[in-house]
Amino acid sequence: MTRLTGSAGVMLSVTLPLALCGEVDQVALVNQARAKIVANIKKLPKYTCRQTVHRSRFEKIPAVGSHSCSYLDDSAKNLPRLSLAWADRFKLDVTVSAGAEIFSWAGAESFQSEHLEKIVGSGMAGTGDFGAFLMSIFGSGASEYDYLGLEQDKGRTLAVYRYYVPMSASRYEFNVGPRPDDTVALAYEGRFWIDSQNAELSRMTIEVPHPPQESETCRIETTIDYRQARIGDSDFLLPQLTVLKLWDVEVHRYENQIEYASCREFRSETVFRTDPEPSLGASEVSKAPVAIPLGIRIKIALRSKIDFASSFAGDTIEGQLLNAIGVLVPNGALVHGRIVRFQREYLPSNYVAIGLKFDSVEVNGREVPLTLMAATRGASIKPDRVEKRQGIGMFTFPADRLVLDQKFISEWKTTAGKPAK
């Protein structure tokens, strides 16, 4: 194993040969890879990609009484077998602005927040795939590298390196409290795989083997697979698949799988919204104030089909009013919204929970904002009290139910929102 340093002082000319007599020049290769990665980030145009996210939580059944990380110790002979307890899925658009990733629901007109939980709700979330980790590892000069040797993968010869990023140089932050600024910096390490023929980064892992005790987390591992993606007239190195895993003291394992696709140049100025985002359809959003009466109970029949096998949170939906809202919004008016949660509970009960949010209604051919709260009551359709985002109705169904269509009717009540302008 050969120790290299990430400081600029050992950067060698990128014109040195990468392989001599079948052996890799490990220093020249990593230096050329670093130069290409940093240049890629600096020349990358403003772009957006579609994220498809599957999240899962695995638990020990029956639950383990201990509250520690000892089950992950190297001395542990038999790791506990964990069962799938919960899963959800959603689709987002992501872009990078001023070095930070910002998100919106897939197909939304504007980007809404850099805090992912404000959009998708509770659950494990991570950011940093688009450059933050790369710059810390390859661009800051603070990392140290160990050359580990060569591996074969799908006909390619990959050089493998281990790296270390100390806490003093880390931009990896972990939330340990209820507020967004309750964060701690984490030292981390991992490996990266470089194609020995062209010095392209193929894969990288990010490992936090000993998170701070206050996080109640035992271990964090991330694997990012990279590819060349065409944006405009050029190819750029972008993530293709990220897998994030976290083990906690309750003997739970959380896992996120994030696929990236449809990356394209983003020419419009990024717009941040803190108000509910209208779901744009064929009608234009009304610019004239429309006074929606408050406290009116309404029924909405679903017009879109929600398929339990293929639908995602982030999909747009359409419904139809079954009664008027005052004198301005007639019976039969179309309402627009999104699926904002799509989850499956496996343990201890087996059911599907779907979160819906309707946020605009068509009035005289124009789409105007609509603020609702769920009012449905019943044995088979119940709001989920865990959902903290406003204006969302959570509905639960037996796991063997496959499709929701126009027969699904939900009840809501109009409430106060930010005034339309």
SEGU-972795 format. One record per residue (C-alpha): residue in three letters; x, y, z. Coordinates in steps of 0.25 Angstrom, whole numbers, padded with zeros to 4 digits, always signed. Layout:
N
ALAXYZ;...
***
This chain:
421
MET+0000+0000+0000;THR+0006+0014-0004;ARG+0002+0026+0003;LEU+0000+0039-0005;THR-0004+0053-0001;GLY-0015+0061-0006;SER-0007+0074-0005;ALA-0004+0082-0018;GLY+0011+0081-0015;VAL+0011+0067-0021;MET+0002+0069-0033;LEU+0010+0063-0045;SER+0008+0067-0060;VAL-0004+0061-0065;THR+0004+0057-0078;LEU+0011+0046-0071;PRO+0007+0032-0076;LEU-0003+0025-0067;ALA+0002+0011-0070;LEU+0016+0006-0072;CYS+0019-0008-0076;GLY+0005-0012-0071;GLU+0006-0005-0058;VAL-0001+0007-0054;ASP+0006+0020-0050;GLN-0002+0022-0038;VAL+0002+0036-0035;ALA+0001+0041-0049;LEU-0013+0034-0050;VAL-0019+0040-0037;ASN-0013+0054-0041;GLN-0019+0053-0055;ALA-0033+0049-0049;ARG-0032+0060-0039;ALA-0030+0070-0050;LYS-0041+0065-0058;ILE-0051+0065-0047;VAL-0048+0079-0042;ALA-0048+0084-0057;ASN-0062+0077-0059;ILE-0068+0084-0047;LYS-0063+0097-0051;LYS-0068+0097-0065;LEU-0081+0090-0062;PRO-0093+0098-0067;LYS-0105+0101-0058;TYR-0113+0088-0060;THR-0124+0080-0053;CYS-0126+0065-0052;ARG-0138+0056-0049;GLN-0137+0048-0036;THR-0144+0035-0033;VAL-0143+0031-0019;HIS-0146+0019-0011;ARG-0145+0019+0004;SER-0146+0007+0013;ARG-0145+0004+0028;PHE-0141-0010+0033;GLU-0143-0014+0048;LYS-0140-0025+0057;ILE-0153-0034+0060;PRO-0155-0035+0072;ALA-0149-0022+0076;VAL-0135-0022+0083;GLY-0135-0016+0097;SER-0121-0011+0097;HIS-0118+0004+0092;SER-0104+0003+0087;CYS-0095+0000+0075;SER-0089-0013+0080;TYR-0097-0021+0069;LEU-0088-0015+0059;ASP-0075-0018+0066;ASP-0064-0026+0059;SER-0065-0036+0071;ALA-0080-0038+0068;LYS-0081-0052+0063;ASN-0095-0052+0058;LEU-0101-0039+0053;PRO-0116-0038+0055;ARG-0125-0041+0044;LEU-0133-0029+0040;SER-0147-0029+0033;LEU-0153-0019+0024;ALA-0162-0010+0032;TRP-0165+0002+0024;ALA-0162+0008+0010;ASP-0166+0020+0002;ARG-0163+0026-0012;PHE-0163+0039-0018;LYS-0158+0047-0030;LEU-0151+0061-0030;ASP-0144+0071-0038;VAL-0130+0075-0033;THR-0121+0086-0037;VAL-0109+0093-0031;SER-0109+0108-0028;ALA-0097+0115-0020;GLY-0091+0102-0017;ALA-0104+0096-0010;GLU-0114+0086-0016;ILE-0128+0091-0016;PHE-0140+0083-0019;SER-0155+0083-0024;TRP-0165+0072-0028;ALA-0163+0066-0041;GLY-0168+0075-0052;ALA-0170+0087-0043;GLU-0169+0101-0049;SER-0159+0106-0039;PHE-0149+0100-0028;GLN-0154+0101-0014;SER-0144+0098-0004;GLU-0130+0093+0000;HIS-0136+0086+0012;LEU-0141+0073+0006;GLU-0150+0069+0018;LYS-0159+0082+0015;ILE-0163+0076+0002;VAL-0163+0061+0005;GLY-0166+0060+0020;SER-0160+0052+0030;GLY-0150+0041+0027;MET-0135+0040+0024;ALA-0129+0049+0014;GLY-0115+0053+0009;THR-0109+0063+0000;GLY-0096+0066-0006;ASP-0095+0056-0018;PHE-0093+0068-0028;GLY-0079+0073-0025;ALA-0079+0076-0010;PHE-0072+0062-0007;LEU-0063+0063-0019;MET-0058+0076-0016;SER-0054+0072-0002;ILE-0048+0059-0006;PHE-0041+0064-0019;GLY-0040+0079-0019;SER-0037+0084-0005;GLY-0023+0078-0004;ALA-0027+0073+0010;SER-0029+0058+0007;GLU-0019+0047+0008;TYR-0019+0035-0002;ASP-0014+0021+0000;TYR-0013+0013-0013;LEU-0019-0001-0011;GLY-0017-0008-0025;LEU-0025-0011-0037;GLU-0038-0018-0039;GLN-0046-0023-0051;ASP-0060-0018-0054;LYS-0068-0021-0067;GLY-0055-0022-0075;ARG-0049-0009-0069;THR-0036-0008-0060;LEU-0039+0001-0049;ALA-0029+0006-0039;VAL-0034+0007-0025;TYR-0030+0017-0014;ARG-0034+0020+0000;TYR-0035+0034+0005;TYR-0037+0041+0018;VAL-0043+0055+0021;PRO-0041+0060+0035;MET-0052+0068+0042;SER-0044+0081+0040;ALA-0046+0080+0025;SER-0060+0073+0025;ARG-0072+0080+0020;TYR-0080+0067+0023;GLU-0091+0072+0033;PHE-0100+0063+0041;ASN-0113+0067+0047;VAL-0113+0063+0062;GLY-0125+0072+0067;PRO-0139+0077+0062;ARG-0134+0090+0056;PRO-0127+0091+0043;ASP-0115+0097+0049;ASP-0113+0086+0060;THR-0102+0080+0052;VAL-0088+0074+0054;ALA-0077+0073+0044;LEU-0072+0058+0042;ALA-0059+0053+0038;TYR-0060+0042+0028;GLU-0052+0033+0019;GLY-0055+0023+0008;ARG-0050+0018-0006;PHE-0050+0023-0020;TRP-0049+0015-0033;ILE-0041+0021-0045;ASP-0041+0016-0059;SER-0027+0013-0062;GLN-0029+0016-0077;ASN-0035+0030-0077;ALA-0034+0034-0062;GLU-0049+0035-0061;LEU-0055+0034-0047;SER-0064+0022-0047;ARG-0069+0020-0032;MET-0067+0026-0019;THR-0071+0022-0005;ILE-0072+0031+0007;GLU-0071+0024+0021;VAL-0074+0030+0035;PRO-0070+0018+0044;HIS-0071+0025+0057;PRO-0082+0037+0057;PRO-0083+0046+0069;GLN-0090+0039+0081;GLU-0101+0050+0082;SER-0106+0046+0068;GLU-0110+0032+0073;THR-0104+0027+0060;CYS-0094+0015+0059;ARG-0090+0016+0044;ILE-0092+0023+0031;GLU-0088+0018+0018;THR-0091+0024+0004;THR-0087+0019-0010;ILE-0088+0027-0022;ASP-0086+0022-0036;TYR-0083+0032-0047;ARG-0084+0033-0062;GLN-0082+0043-0073;ALA-0095+0050-0076;ARG-0098+0059-0088;ILE-0102+0073-0085;GLY-0103+0083-0096;ASP-0091+0080-0106;SER-0082+0074-0096;ASP-0081+0062-0086;PHE-0079+0064-0071;LEU-0077+0054-0060;LEU-0090+0053-0052;PRO-0095+0043-0042;GLN-0103+0032-0047;LEU-0107+0024-0034;THR-0105+0027-0020;VAL-0108+0017-0008;LEU-0108+0023+0006;LYS-0108+0014+0018;LEU-0109+0017+0033;TRP-0109+0008+0045;ASP-0114+0014+0058;VAL-0114+0009+0073;GLU-0128+0004+0072;VAL-0123-0007+0063;HIS-0130-0001+0051;ARG-0124+0000+0037;TYR-0128+0011+0028;GLU-0125+0011+0013;ASN-0128+0021+0001;GLN-0126+0018-0013;ILE-0125+0030-0022;GLU-0125+0029-0037;TYR-0122+0041-0046;ALA-0127+0043-0060;SER-0131+0053-0070;CYS-0120+0063-0067;ARG-0121+0075-0075;GLU-0116+0090-0075;PHE-0125+0099-0067;ARG-0126+0113-0073;SER-0136+0119-0065;GLU-0133+0127-0052;THR-0136+0119-0040;VAL-0148+0123-0032;PHE-0150+0120-0018;ARG-0164+0118-0013;THR-0169+0118+0002;ASP-0184+0118-0002;PRO-0191+0106-0007;GLU-0188+0103-0021;PRO-0199+0103-0031;SER-0199+0090-0039;LEU-0200+0096-0053;GLY-0209+0089-0064;ALA-0214+0094-0077;SER-0220+0107-0070;GLU-0211+0118-0066;VAL-0210+0122-0052;SER-0219+0134-0048;LYS-0212+0147-0045;ALA-0225+0153-0040;PRO-0229+0151-0026;VAL-0240+0141-0023;ALA-0246+0140-0010;ILE-0249+0126-0006;PRO-0258+0125+0005;LEU-0253+0118+0018;GLY-0258+0107+0026;ILE-0266+0101+0014;ARG-0266+0085+0014;ILE-0264+0080+0000;LYS-0263+0066-0006;ILE-0253+0063-0017;ALA-0254+0051-0027;LEU-0241+0047-0032;ARG-0239+0048-0047;SER-0225+0043-0048;LYS-0222+0028-0046;ILE-0212+0025-0035;ASP-0206+0011-0037;PHE-0200+0005-0024;ALA-0190-0002-0033;SER-0185+0009-0041;SER-0189+0023-0035;PHE-0179+0032-0028;ALA-0180+0043-0018;GLY-0177+0055-0027;ASP-0187+0051-0038;THR-0198+0061-0041;ILE-0212+0058-0039;GLU-0226+0064-0043;GLY-0239+0063-0036;GLN-0253+0069-0038;LEU-0262+0076-0028;LEU-0274+0069-0024;ASN-0280+0082-0018;ALA-0278+0097-0020;ILE-0269+0106-0012;GLY-0278+0118-0009;VAL-0283+0125-0022;LEU-0269+0126-0029;VAL-0265+0112-0031;PRO-0276+0103-0037;ASN-0279+0088-0035;GLY-0271+0080-0045;ALA-0259+0090-0045;LEU-0245+0083-0047;VAL-0235+0083-0035;HIS-0220+0080-0037;GLY-0210+0075-0027;ARG-0199+0064-0025;ILE-0197+0051-0018;VAL-0187+0056-0007;ARG-0185+0043+0001;PHE-0186+0029-0004;GLN-0181+0019+0006;ARG-0183+0004+0010;GLU-0183-0001+0024;TYR-0179-0015+0026;LEU-0177-0017+0041;PRO-0184-0018+0050;SER-0196-0015+0041;ASN-0197-0017+0026;TYR-0203-0005+0019;VAL-0201+0006+0009;ALA-0202+0021+0013;ILE-0203+0031+0002;GLY-0202+0046+0005;LEU-0210+0056-0005;LYS-0210+0071-0006;PHE-0219+0079-0015;ASP-0214+0093-0016;SER-0221+0100-0028;VAL-0235+0100-0034;GLU-0240+0104-0048;VAL-0249+0116-0048;ASN-0254+0122-0061;GLY-0243+0116-0069;ARG-0232+0121-0059;GLU-0225+0113-0048;VAL-0225+0120-0035;PRO-0218+0115-0021;LEU-0226+0107-0012;THR-0223+0103+0002;LEU-0229+0091+0009;MET-0229+0082+0021;ALA-0233+0068+0021;ALA-0247+0065+0027;THR-0249+0051+0023;ARG-0253+0041+0035;GLY-0256+0027+0034;ALA-0251+0013+0037;SER-0243+0011+0024;ILE-0238+0025+0020;LYS-0232+0032+0032;PRO-0222+0044+0033;ASP-0209+0040+0038;ARG-0205+0049+0050;VAL-0190+0047+0048;GLU-0191+0056+0036;LYS-0186+0070+0040;ARG-0187+0077+0026;GLN-0199+0086+0025;GLY-0210+0083+0015;ILE-0208+0069+0013;GLY-0218+0057+0015;MET-0212+0044+0019;PHE-0221+0032+0015;THR-0218+0017+0018;PHE-0222+0005+0010;PRO-0220-0010+0011;ALA-0207-0014+0004;ASP-0215-0023-0006;ARG-0222-0011-0012;LEU-0216-0008-0025;VAL-0222+0005-0031;LEU-0230+0018-0027;ASP-0239+0024-0038;GLN-0251+0033-0039;LYS-0258+0024-0029;PHE-0249+0030-0018;ILE-0255+0042-0012;SER-0248+0050-0001;GLU-0254+0061+0008;TRP-0247+0074+0011;LYS-0249+0087+0017;THR-0245+0101+0012;THR-0235+0108+0021;ALA-0227+0121+0021;GLY-0214+0121+0012;LYS-0206+0133+0007;PRO-0214+0142-0001;ALA-0214+0141-0016;LYS-0208+0153-0023;
***
